[in-house]
Amino acid sequence: PSDTPQPTTEKPPGASIVIPAFNEERTIGRIIEGIRALPFDHEILVVDDGSTDRTAEVARAAGARVIRHPYNIGYGAAIRKGVRHASRPIVVLMDGDGQHDPRDVSRLVDNVAEYDMAVGARTWRSKGLLGRAIGISVLSWFAGYMAGRKIPDLTSGFRAIKRDVLLRYLCLLPNGFSASTTMTLALLRGGHSVTFVPWD
């Protein structure tokens, strides 16, 4: 056998893409179709948080695995359920309303090779941010002061995290929308590496 080192083509690690969804039948199918085109190993988990429309049916028909809550428990509860059912080493969280472009998922996943969590940090041009920009900026500044580092976007729901790291803090996540804030602060205070990736 030759002693010449053989080139390696290391594939990116697989990702479980978890989408908490509540009455998102108009957008969920398009999101799933975009995710399915991603060029790496992944699974799509839609956690239907008690929707009263056809969110679950549309998601399942588009190719996602659907986990249902019998009634609306909350965004954080849906995240916890999805992470517990995830089977890949990286978990990607994204919203079901269409504000996150599936094409940006790869950028977040690539950063998790070096960091424990990569957060999609919204810019001033980001969809739906303009009206809330001042409040988000003040909240992020205060959280950054408490955490000892700059936090460009504290509340973003678009992020990729190493699953084994997130499992350690899963019990801390509240049922509501503050789960994203809690997750960011918990990892920073726990000494984990976090990066913020700008997206529009």
PyMOL CGO cylinders between C-alpha atoms (Angstrom):
from pymol import cmd
from pymol.cgo import CYLINDER

trace = [
    CYLINDER, 0.00, 0.00, 0.00, 1.14, 3.52, -0.78, 0.3, 1, 1, 1, 1, 1, 1,
    CYLINDER, 1.14, 3.52, -0.78, 2.23, 5.84, 2.04, 0.3, 1, 1, 1, 1, 1, 1,
    CYLINDER, 2.23, 5.84, 2.04, 1.03, 8.84, 0.07, 0.3, 1, 1, 1, 1, 1, 1,
    CYLINDER, 1.03, 8.84, 0.07, -1.74, 10.62, 2.00, 0.3, 1, 1, 1, 1, 1, 1,
    CYLINDER, -1.74, 10.62, 2.00, -5.03, 10.36, 0.21, 0.3, 1, 1, 1, 1, 1, 1,
    CYLINDER, -5.03, 10.36, 0.21, -7.14, 13.47, -0.27, 0.3, 1, 1, 1, 1, 1, 1,
    CYLINDER, -7.14, 13.47, -0.27, -10.21, 13.61, 1.92, 0.3, 1, 1, 1, 1, 1, 1,
    CYLINDER, -10.21, 13.61, 1.92, -13.56, 15.09, 1.05, 0.3, 1, 1, 1, 1, 1, 1,
    CYLINDER, -13.56, 15.09, 1.05, -15.07, 15.68, 4.44, 0.3, 1, 1, 1, 1, 1, 1,
    CYLINDER, -15.07, 15.68, 4.44, -18.80, 16.23, 4.29, 0.3, 1, 1, 1, 1, 1, 1,
    CYLINDER, -18.80, 16.23, 4.29, -20.43, 18.88, 6.48, 0.3, 1, 1, 1, 1, 1, 1,
    CYLINDER, -20.43, 18.88, 6.48, -22.17, 17.41, 9.53, 0.3, 1, 1, 1, 1, 1, 1,
    CYLINDER, -22.17, 17.41, 9.53, -25.86, 16.68, 9.30, 0.3, 1, 1, 1, 1, 1, 1,
    CYLINDER, -25.86, 16.68, 9.30, -28.42, 19.14, 10.61, 0.3, 1, 1, 1, 1, 1, 1,
    CYLINDER, -28.42, 19.14, 10.61, -31.90, 18.80, 12.05, 0.3, 1, 1, 1, 1, 1, 1,
    CYLINDER, -31.90, 18.80, 12.05, -33.89, 21.84, 10.96, 0.3, 1, 1, 1, 1, 1, 1,
    CYLINDER, -33.89, 21.84, 10.96, -36.57, 22.52, 13.55, 0.3, 1, 1, 1, 1, 1, 1,
    CYLINDER, -36.57, 22.52, 13.55, -39.44, 24.82, 12.60, 0.3, 1, 1, 1, 1, 1, 1,
    CYLINDER, -39.44, 24.82, 12.60, -41.92, 25.79, 15.34, 0.3, 1, 1, 1, 1, 1, 1,
    CYLINDER, -41.92, 25.79, 15.34, -45.15, 26.62, 13.53, 0.3, 1, 1, 1, 1, 1, 1,
    CYLINDER, -45.15, 26.62, 13.53, -48.55, 27.98, 14.50, 0.3, 1, 1, 1, 1, 1, 1,
    CYLINDER, -48.55, 27.98, 14.50, -51.10, 28.54, 11.70, 0.3, 1, 1, 1, 1, 1, 1,
    CYLINDER, -51.10, 28.54, 11.70, -48.48, 28.81, 8.94, 0.3, 1, 1, 1, 1, 1, 1,
    CYLINDER, -48.48, 28.81, 8.94, -50.22, 26.85, 6.17, 0.3, 1, 1, 1, 1, 1, 1,
    CYLINDER, -50.22, 26.85, 6.17, -49.60, 29.65, 3.63, 0.3, 1, 1, 1, 1, 1, 1,
    CYLINDER, -49.60, 29.65, 3.63, -45.80, 29.67, 4.02, 0.3, 1, 1, 1, 1, 1, 1,
    CYLINDER, -45.80, 29.67, 4.02, -44.67, 26.34, 5.47, 0.3, 1, 1, 1, 1, 1, 1,
    CYLINDER, -44.67, 26.34, 5.47, -44.72, 24.39, 2.21, 0.3, 1, 1, 1, 1, 1, 1,
    CYLINDER, -44.72, 24.39, 2.21, -42.48, 26.89, 0.40, 0.3, 1, 1, 1, 1, 1, 1,
    CYLINDER, -42.48, 26.89, 0.40, -40.02, 26.92, 3.30, 0.3, 1, 1, 1, 1, 1, 1,
    CYLINDER, -40.02, 26.92, 3.30, -39.75, 23.14, 3.35, 0.3, 1, 1, 1, 1, 1, 1,
    CYLINDER, -39.75, 23.14, 3.35, -39.21, 23.01, -0.40, 0.3, 1, 1, 1, 1, 1, 1,
    CYLINDER, -39.21, 23.01, -0.40, -36.33, 25.47, -0.03, 0.3, 1, 1, 1, 1, 1, 1,
    CYLINDER, -36.33, 25.47, -0.03, -34.76, 23.46, 2.78, 0.3, 1, 1, 1, 1, 1, 1,
    CYLINDER, -34.76, 23.46, 2.78, -34.98, 20.20, 0.84, 0.3, 1, 1, 1, 1, 1, 1,
    CYLINDER, -34.98, 20.20, 0.84, -32.69, 21.73, -1.81, 0.3, 1, 1, 1, 1, 1, 1,
    CYLINDER, -32.69, 21.73, -1.81, -29.85, 22.23, 0.69, 0.3, 1, 1, 1, 1, 1, 1,
    CYLINDER, -29.85, 22.23, 0.69, -26.68, 20.37, -0.37, 0.3, 1, 1, 1, 1, 1, 1,
    CYLINDER, -26.68, 20.37, -0.37, -25.95, 18.51, 2.87, 0.3, 1, 1, 1, 1, 1, 1,
    CYLINDER, -25.95, 18.51, 2.87, -27.48, 15.81, 5.06, 0.3, 1, 1, 1, 1, 1, 1,
    CYLINDER, -27.48, 15.81, 5.06, -30.50, 17.15, 6.90, 0.3, 1, 1, 1, 1, 1, 1,
    CYLINDER, -30.50, 17.15, 6.90, -33.91, 16.34, 8.31, 0.3, 1, 1, 1, 1, 1, 1,
    CYLINDER, -33.91, 16.34, 8.31, -36.85, 18.72, 8.62, 0.3, 1, 1, 1, 1, 1, 1,
    CYLINDER, -36.85, 18.72, 8.62, -38.93, 18.69, 11.80, 0.3, 1, 1, 1, 1, 1, 1,
    CYLINDER, -38.93, 18.69, 11.80, -42.02, 20.88, 11.94, 0.3, 1, 1, 1, 1, 1, 1,
    CYLINDER, -42.02, 20.88, 11.94, -43.47, 21.23, 15.42, 0.3, 1, 1, 1, 1, 1, 1,
    CYLINDER, -43.47, 21.23, 15.42, -47.09, 22.18, 14.91, 0.3, 1, 1, 1, 1, 1, 1,
    CYLINDER, -47.09, 22.18, 14.91, -47.94, 24.07, 18.09, 0.3, 1, 1, 1, 1, 1, 1,
    CYLINDER, -47.94, 24.07, 18.09, -51.69, 23.47, 18.12, 0.3, 1, 1, 1, 1, 1, 1,
    CYLINDER, -51.69, 23.47, 18.12, -52.50, 25.05, 14.74, 0.3, 1, 1, 1, 1, 1, 1,
    CYLINDER, -52.50, 25.05, 14.74, -56.14, 25.37, 13.79, 0.3, 1, 1, 1, 1, 1, 1,
    CYLINDER, -56.14, 25.37, 13.79, -55.41, 25.44, 10.05, 0.3, 1, 1, 1, 1, 1, 1,
    CYLINDER, -55.41, 25.44, 10.05, -53.75, 22.92, 7.69, 0.3, 1, 1, 1, 1, 1, 1,
    CYLINDER, -53.75, 22.92, 7.69, -50.15, 23.60, 8.78, 0.3, 1, 1, 1, 1, 1, 1,
    CYLINDER, -50.15, 23.60, 8.78, -49.48, 19.96, 9.70, 0.3, 1, 1, 1, 1, 1, 1,
    CYLINDER, -49.48, 19.96, 9.70, -51.01, 18.55, 6.51, 0.3, 1, 1, 1, 1, 1, 1,
    CYLINDER, -51.01, 18.55, 6.51, -49.14, 20.97, 4.23, 0.3, 1, 1, 1, 1, 1, 1,
    CYLINDER, -49.14, 20.97, 4.23, -45.83, 20.39, 6.05, 0.3, 1, 1, 1, 1, 1, 1,
    CYLINDER, -45.83, 20.39, 6.05, -46.18, 16.62, 5.86, 0.3, 1, 1, 1, 1, 1, 1,
    CYLINDER, -46.18, 16.62, 5.86, -47.09, 16.72, 2.15, 0.3, 1, 1, 1, 1, 1, 1,
    CYLINDER, -47.09, 16.72, 2.15, -44.01, 18.88, 1.47, 0.3, 1, 1, 1, 1, 1, 1,
    CYLINDER, -44.01, 18.88, 1.47, -41.74, 16.25, 3.03, 0.3, 1, 1, 1, 1, 1, 1,
    CYLINDER, -41.74, 16.25, 3.03, -41.27, 17.28, 6.66, 0.3, 1, 1, 1, 1, 1, 1,
    CYLINDER, -41.27, 17.28, 6.66, -41.65, 15.12, 9.73, 0.3, 1, 1, 1, 1, 1, 1,
    CYLINDER, -41.65, 15.12, 9.73, -44.44, 16.66, 11.78, 0.3, 1, 1, 1, 1, 1, 1,
    CYLINDER, -44.44, 16.66, 11.78, -44.74, 16.61, 15.57, 0.3, 1, 1, 1, 1, 1, 1,
    CYLINDER, -44.74, 16.61, 15.57, -47.96, 18.04, 16.96, 0.3, 1, 1, 1, 1, 1, 1,
    CYLINDER, -47.96, 18.04, 16.96, -48.96, 19.71, 20.20, 0.3, 1, 1, 1, 1, 1, 1,
    CYLINDER, -48.96, 19.71, 20.20, -52.65, 19.09, 21.02, 0.3, 1, 1, 1, 1, 1, 1,
    CYLINDER, -52.65, 19.09, 21.02, -53.05, 22.83, 21.71, 0.3, 1, 1, 1, 1, 1, 1,
    CYLINDER, -53.05, 22.83, 21.71, -50.93, 25.98, 21.60, 0.3, 1, 1, 1, 1, 1, 1,
    CYLINDER, -50.93, 25.98, 21.60, -48.28, 25.63, 24.31, 0.3, 1, 1, 1, 1, 1, 1,
    CYLINDER, -48.28, 25.63, 24.31, -45.76, 28.18, 23.06, 0.3, 1, 1, 1, 1, 1, 1,
    CYLINDER, -45.76, 28.18, 23.06, -42.73, 28.85, 20.90, 0.3, 1, 1, 1, 1, 1, 1,
    CYLINDER, -42.73, 28.85, 20.90, -40.19, 27.72, 23.51, 0.3, 1, 1, 1, 1, 1, 1,
    CYLINDER, -40.19, 27.72, 23.51, -42.12, 24.52, 24.18, 0.3, 1, 1, 1, 1, 1, 1,
    CYLINDER, -42.12, 24.52, 24.18, -42.10, 23.77, 20.44, 0.3, 1, 1, 1, 1, 1, 1,
    CYLINDER, -42.10, 23.77, 20.44, -38.32, 24.27, 20.33, 0.3, 1, 1, 1, 1, 1, 1,
    CYLINDER, -38.32, 24.27, 20.33, -37.81, 21.87, 23.23, 0.3, 1, 1, 1, 1, 1, 1,
    CYLINDER, -37.81, 21.87, 23.23, -39.99, 19.23, 21.57, 0.3, 1, 1, 1, 1, 1, 1,
    CYLINDER, -39.99, 19.23, 21.57, -38.18, 19.56, 18.25, 0.3, 1, 1, 1, 1, 1, 1,
    CYLINDER, -38.18, 19.56, 18.25, -34.68, 19.41, 19.75, 0.3, 1, 1, 1, 1, 1, 1,
    CYLINDER, -34.68, 19.41, 19.75, -35.55, 16.27, 21.72, 0.3, 1, 1, 1, 1, 1, 1,
    CYLINDER, -35.55, 16.27, 21.72, -36.73, 14.57, 18.52, 0.3, 1, 1, 1, 1, 1, 1,
    CYLINDER, -36.73, 14.57, 18.52, -33.75, 15.76, 16.43, 0.3, 1, 1, 1, 1, 1, 1,
    CYLINDER, -33.75, 15.76, 16.43, -31.28, 13.09, 15.28, 0.3, 1, 1, 1, 1, 1, 1,
    CYLINDER, -31.28, 13.09, 15.28, -28.45, 15.17, 13.74, 0.3, 1, 1, 1, 1, 1, 1,
    CYLINDER, -28.45, 15.17, 13.74, -25.47, 16.75, 15.59, 0.3, 1, 1, 1, 1, 1, 1,
    CYLINDER, -25.47, 16.75, 15.59, -26.48, 20.29, 14.63, 0.3, 1, 1, 1, 1, 1, 1,
    CYLINDER, -26.48, 20.29, 14.63, -29.90, 21.85, 15.24, 0.3, 1, 1, 1, 1, 1, 1,
    CYLINDER, -29.90, 21.85, 15.24, -31.05, 24.74, 13.08, 0.3, 1, 1, 1, 1, 1, 1,
    CYLINDER, -31.05, 24.74, 13.08, -33.97, 26.80, 14.36, 0.3, 1, 1, 1, 1, 1, 1,
    CYLINDER, -33.97, 26.80, 14.36, -35.99, 28.91, 11.95, 0.3, 1, 1, 1, 1, 1, 1,
    CYLINDER, -35.99, 28.91, 11.95, -39.45, 30.44, 11.88, 0.3, 1, 1, 1, 1, 1, 1,
    CYLINDER, -39.45, 30.44, 11.88, -42.36, 29.16, 9.84, 0.3, 1, 1, 1, 1, 1, 1,
    CYLINDER, -42.36, 29.16, 9.84, -43.61, 32.54, 8.62, 0.3, 1, 1, 1, 1, 1, 1,
    CYLINDER, -43.61, 32.54, 8.62, -41.15, 32.93, 5.76, 0.3, 1, 1, 1, 1, 1, 1,
    CYLINDER, -41.15, 32.93, 5.76, -38.91, 35.62, 7.20, 0.3, 1, 1, 1, 1, 1, 1,
    CYLINDER, -38.91, 35.62, 7.20, -35.86, 33.32, 7.09, 0.3, 1, 1, 1, 1, 1, 1,
    CYLINDER, -35.86, 33.32, 7.09, -34.46, 32.31, 3.70, 0.3, 1, 1, 1, 1, 1, 1,
    CYLINDER, -34.46, 32.31, 3.70, -33.59, 28.58, 3.58, 0.3, 1, 1, 1, 1, 1, 1,
    CYLINDER, -33.59, 28.58, 3.58, -30.58, 29.47, 1.40, 0.3, 1, 1, 1, 1, 1, 1,
    CYLINDER, -30.58, 29.47, 1.40, -29.00, 31.14, 4.45, 0.3, 1, 1, 1, 1, 1, 1,
    CYLINDER, -29.00, 31.14, 4.45, -29.07, 27.93, 6.50, 0.3, 1, 1, 1, 1, 1, 1,
    CYLINDER, -29.07, 27.93, 6.50, -25.77, 26.72, 5.05, 0.3, 1, 1, 1, 1, 1, 1,
    CYLINDER, -25.77, 26.72, 5.05, -23.97, 29.86, 6.27, 0.3, 1, 1, 1, 1, 1, 1,
    CYLINDER, -23.97, 29.86, 6.27, -25.08, 29.21, 9.83, 0.3, 1, 1, 1, 1, 1, 1,
    CYLINDER, -25.08, 29.21, 9.83, -24.24, 25.49, 9.71, 0.3, 1, 1, 1, 1, 1, 1,
    CYLINDER, -24.24, 25.49, 9.71, -20.76, 26.23, 8.34, 0.3, 1, 1, 1, 1, 1, 1,
    CYLINDER, -20.76, 26.23, 8.34, -20.02, 28.45, 11.35, 0.3, 1, 1, 1, 1, 1, 1,
    CYLINDER, -20.02, 28.45, 11.35, -20.87, 25.68, 13.82, 0.3, 1, 1, 1, 1, 1, 1,
    CYLINDER, -20.87, 25.68, 13.82, -17.66, 23.91, 12.79, 0.3, 1, 1, 1, 1, 1, 1,
    CYLINDER, -17.66, 23.91, 12.79, -15.84, 26.56, 14.88, 0.3, 1, 1, 1, 1, 1, 1,
    CYLINDER, -15.84, 26.56, 14.88, -18.52, 27.88, 17.25, 0.3, 1, 1, 1, 1, 1, 1,
    CYLINDER, -18.52, 27.88, 17.25, -21.06, 26.24, 19.54, 0.3, 1, 1, 1, 1, 1, 1,
    CYLINDER, -21.06, 26.24, 19.54, -23.82, 28.48, 18.20, 0.3, 1, 1, 1, 1, 1, 1,
    CYLINDER, -23.82, 28.48, 18.20, -24.22, 30.74, 15.17, 0.3, 1, 1, 1, 1, 1, 1,
    CYLINDER, -24.22, 30.74, 15.17, -27.04, 33.29, 15.36, 0.3, 1, 1, 1, 1, 1, 1,
    CYLINDER, -27.04, 33.29, 15.36, -28.50, 34.96, 12.27, 0.3, 1, 1, 1, 1, 1, 1,
    CYLINDER, -28.50, 34.96, 12.27, -28.24, 38.60, 13.34, 0.3, 1, 1, 1, 1, 1, 1,
    CYLINDER, -28.24, 38.60, 13.34, -30.75, 40.85, 11.60, 0.3, 1, 1, 1, 1, 1, 1,
    CYLINDER, -30.75, 40.85, 11.60, -29.57, 44.10, 10.06, 0.3, 1, 1, 1, 1, 1, 1,
    CYLINDER, -29.57, 44.10, 10.06, -31.58, 47.31, 9.69, 0.3, 1, 1, 1, 1, 1, 1,
    CYLINDER, -31.58, 47.31, 9.69, -32.66, 46.08, 6.26, 0.3, 1, 1, 1, 1, 1, 1,
    CYLINDER, -32.66, 46.08, 6.26, -34.02, 42.78, 7.55, 0.3, 1, 1, 1, 1, 1, 1,
    CYLINDER, -34.02, 42.78, 7.55, -37.64, 41.98, 6.84, 0.3, 1, 1, 1, 1, 1, 1,
    CYLINDER, -37.64, 41.98, 6.84, -39.95, 43.04, 9.64, 0.3, 1, 1, 1, 1, 1, 1,
    CYLINDER, -39.95, 43.04, 9.64, -37.20, 44.59, 11.74, 0.3, 1, 1, 1, 1, 1, 1,
    CYLINDER, -37.20, 44.59, 11.74, -37.53, 48.29, 11.04, 0.3, 1, 1, 1, 1, 1, 1,
    CYLINDER, -37.53, 48.29, 11.04, -40.50, 48.92, 13.31, 0.3, 1, 1, 1, 1, 1, 1,
    CYLINDER, -40.50, 48.92, 13.31, -38.85, 47.09, 16.24, 0.3, 1, 1, 1, 1, 1, 1,
    CYLINDER, -38.85, 47.09, 16.24, -35.24, 48.10, 15.65, 0.3, 1, 1, 1, 1, 1, 1,
    CYLINDER, -35.24, 48.10, 15.65, -34.93, 50.54, 18.55, 0.3, 1, 1, 1, 1, 1, 1,
    CYLINDER, -34.93, 50.54, 18.55, -36.42, 48.15, 21.11, 0.3, 1, 1, 1, 1, 1, 1,
    CYLINDER, -36.42, 48.15, 21.11, -34.28, 45.26, 19.90, 0.3, 1, 1, 1, 1, 1, 1,
    CYLINDER, -34.28, 45.26, 19.90, -31.14, 47.43, 19.95, 0.3, 1, 1, 1, 1, 1, 1,
    CYLINDER, -31.14, 47.43, 19.95, -31.74, 48.57, 23.53, 0.3, 1, 1, 1, 1, 1, 1,
    CYLINDER, -31.74, 48.57, 23.53, -32.49, 45.04, 24.71, 0.3, 1, 1, 1, 1, 1, 1,
    CYLINDER, -32.49, 45.04, 24.71, -29.43, 43.65, 22.92, 0.3, 1, 1, 1, 1, 1, 1,
    CYLINDER, -29.43, 43.65, 22.92, -27.19, 46.38, 24.40, 0.3, 1, 1, 1, 1, 1, 1,
    CYLINDER, -27.19, 46.38, 24.40, -28.38, 45.65, 27.93, 0.3, 1, 1, 1, 1, 1, 1,
    CYLINDER, -28.38, 45.65, 27.93, -27.98, 41.89, 27.48, 0.3, 1, 1, 1, 1, 1, 1,
    CYLINDER, -27.98, 41.89, 27.48, -24.50, 42.44, 26.05, 0.3, 1, 1, 1, 1, 1, 1,
    CYLINDER, -24.50, 42.44, 26.05, -23.59, 44.51, 29.08, 0.3, 1, 1, 1, 1, 1, 1,
    CYLINDER, -23.59, 44.51, 29.08, -24.72, 41.70, 31.37, 0.3, 1, 1, 1, 1, 1, 1,
    CYLINDER, -24.72, 41.70, 31.37, -22.97, 39.02, 29.30, 0.3, 1, 1, 1, 1, 1, 1,
    CYLINDER, -22.97, 39.02, 29.30, -19.74, 40.97, 28.92, 0.3, 1, 1, 1, 1, 1, 1,
    CYLINDER, -19.74, 40.97, 28.92, -19.71, 41.05, 25.10, 0.3, 1, 1, 1, 1, 1, 1,
    CYLINDER, -19.71, 41.05, 25.10, -21.51, 42.70, 22.22, 0.3, 1, 1, 1, 1, 1, 1,
    CYLINDER, -21.51, 42.70, 22.22, -24.76, 41.02, 21.16, 0.3, 1, 1, 1, 1, 1, 1,
    CYLINDER, -24.76, 41.02, 21.16, -25.97, 42.35, 17.78, 0.3, 1, 1, 1, 1, 1, 1,
    CYLINDER, -25.97, 42.35, 17.78, -29.32, 40.53, 17.92, 0.3, 1, 1, 1, 1, 1, 1,
    CYLINDER, -29.32, 40.53, 17.92, -30.55, 38.97, 21.14, 0.3, 1, 1, 1, 1, 1, 1,
    CYLINDER, -30.55, 38.97, 21.14, -33.98, 37.80, 20.01, 0.3, 1, 1, 1, 1, 1, 1,
    CYLINDER, -33.98, 37.80, 20.01, -33.31, 36.28, 16.58, 0.3, 1, 1, 1, 1, 1, 1,
    CYLINDER, -33.31, 36.28, 16.58, -35.10, 32.97, 16.04, 0.3, 1, 1, 1, 1, 1, 1,
    CYLINDER, -35.10, 32.97, 16.04, -32.73, 31.97, 13.23, 0.3, 1, 1, 1, 1, 1, 1,
    CYLINDER, -32.73, 31.97, 13.23, -29.75, 30.04, 14.59, 0.3, 1, 1, 1, 1, 1, 1,
    CYLINDER, -29.75, 30.04, 14.59, -27.66, 26.86, 14.39, 0.3, 1, 1, 1, 1, 1, 1,
    CYLINDER, -27.66, 26.86, 14.39, -26.43, 25.11, 17.56, 0.3, 1, 1, 1, 1, 1, 1,
    CYLINDER, -26.43, 25.11, 17.56, -24.55, 21.98, 18.45, 0.3, 1, 1, 1, 1, 1, 1,
    CYLINDER, -24.55, 21.98, 18.45, -27.30, 19.69, 19.74, 0.3, 1, 1, 1, 1, 1, 1,
    CYLINDER, -27.30, 19.69, 19.74, -25.27, 18.25, 22.62, 0.3, 1, 1, 1, 1, 1, 1,
    CYLINDER, -25.27, 18.25, 22.62, -24.64, 21.79, 23.90, 0.3, 1, 1, 1, 1, 1, 1,
    CYLINDER, -24.64, 21.79, 23.90, -28.26, 22.89, 23.57, 0.3, 1, 1, 1, 1, 1, 1,
    CYLINDER, -28.26, 22.89, 23.57, -29.51, 19.82, 25.43, 0.3, 1, 1, 1, 1, 1, 1,
    CYLINDER, -29.51, 19.82, 25.43, -27.68, 21.01, 28.56, 0.3, 1, 1, 1, 1, 1, 1,
    CYLINDER, -27.68, 21.01, 28.56, -29.76, 24.19, 28.64, 0.3, 1, 1, 1, 1, 1, 1,
    CYLINDER, -29.76, 24.19, 28.64, -33.04, 22.94, 27.23, 0.3, 1, 1, 1, 1, 1, 1,
    CYLINDER, -33.04, 22.94, 27.23, -34.78, 22.84, 30.59, 0.3, 1, 1, 1, 1, 1, 1,
    CYLINDER, -34.78, 22.84, 30.59, -34.08, 26.56, 31.06, 0.3, 1, 1, 1, 1, 1, 1,
    CYLINDER, -34.08, 26.56, 31.06, -36.08, 27.62, 28.00, 0.3, 1, 1, 1, 1, 1, 1,
    CYLINDER, -36.08, 27.62, 28.00, -39.46, 29.14, 28.87, 0.3, 1, 1, 1, 1, 1, 1,
    CYLINDER, -39.46, 29.14, 28.87, -42.55, 28.23, 26.87, 0.3, 1, 1, 1, 1, 1, 1,
    CYLINDER, -42.55, 28.23, 26.87, -42.90, 31.64, 25.22, 0.3, 1, 1, 1, 1, 1, 1,
    CYLINDER, -42.90, 31.64, 25.22, -40.98, 33.74, 22.72, 0.3, 1, 1, 1, 1, 1, 1,
    CYLINDER, -40.98, 33.74, 22.72, -38.31, 34.69, 25.27, 0.3, 1, 1, 1, 1, 1, 1,
    CYLINDER, -38.31, 34.69, 25.27, -36.77, 31.26, 24.62, 0.3, 1, 1, 1, 1, 1, 1,
    CYLINDER, -36.77, 31.26, 24.62, -34.41, 32.78, 22.03, 0.3, 1, 1, 1, 1, 1, 1,
    CYLINDER, -34.41, 32.78, 22.03, -33.20, 35.41, 24.50, 0.3, 1, 1, 1, 1, 1, 1,
    CYLINDER, -33.20, 35.41, 24.50, -32.73, 32.81, 27.23, 0.3, 1, 1, 1, 1, 1, 1,
    CYLINDER, -32.73, 32.81, 27.23, -30.79, 30.52, 24.90, 0.3, 1, 1, 1, 1, 1, 1,
    CYLINDER, -30.79, 30.52, 24.90, -28.35, 33.25, 23.87, 0.3, 1, 1, 1, 1, 1, 1,
    CYLINDER, -28.35, 33.25, 23.87, -27.65, 34.42, 27.41, 0.3, 1, 1, 1, 1, 1, 1,
    CYLINDER, -27.65, 34.42, 27.41, -27.41, 30.87, 28.81, 0.3, 1, 1, 1, 1, 1, 1,
    CYLINDER, -27.41, 30.87, 28.81, -24.75, 29.84, 26.30, 0.3, 1, 1, 1, 1, 1, 1,
    CYLINDER, -24.75, 29.84, 26.30, -22.75, 33.03, 26.73, 0.3, 1, 1, 1, 1, 1, 1,
    CYLINDER, -22.75, 33.03, 26.73, -22.88, 32.84, 30.51, 0.3, 1, 1, 1, 1, 1, 1,
    CYLINDER, -22.88, 32.84, 30.51, -21.98, 29.15, 30.29, 0.3, 1, 1, 1, 1, 1, 1,
    CYLINDER, -21.98, 29.15, 30.29, -18.74, 29.98, 28.51, 0.3, 1, 1, 1, 1, 1, 1,
    CYLINDER, -18.74, 29.98, 28.51, -19.73, 28.67, 25.08, 0.3, 1, 1, 1, 1, 1, 1,
    CYLINDER, -19.73, 28.67, 25.08, -18.55, 30.19, 21.82, 0.3, 1, 1, 1, 1, 1, 1,
    CYLINDER, -18.55, 30.19, 21.82, -21.20, 32.17, 19.98, 0.3, 1, 1, 1, 1, 1, 1,
    CYLINDER, -21.20, 32.17, 19.98, -20.95, 34.06, 16.70, 0.3, 1, 1, 1, 1, 1, 1,
    CYLINDER, -20.95, 34.06, 16.70, -23.43, 36.41, 15.03, 0.3, 1, 1, 1, 1, 1, 1,
    CYLINDER, -23.43, 36.41, 15.03, -23.83, 36.13, 11.26, 0.3, 1, 1, 1, 1, 1, 1,
    CYLINDER, -23.83, 36.13, 11.26, -25.47, 39.18, 9.60, 0.3, 1, 1, 1, 1, 1, 1,
    CYLINDER, -25.47, 39.18, 9.60, -28.41, 38.51, 7.32, 0.3, 1, 1, 1, 1, 1, 1,
    CYLINDER, -28.41, 38.51, 7.32, -30.96, 40.71, 5.57, 0.3, 1, 1, 1, 1, 1, 1,
]
cmd.load_cgo(trace, "trace")
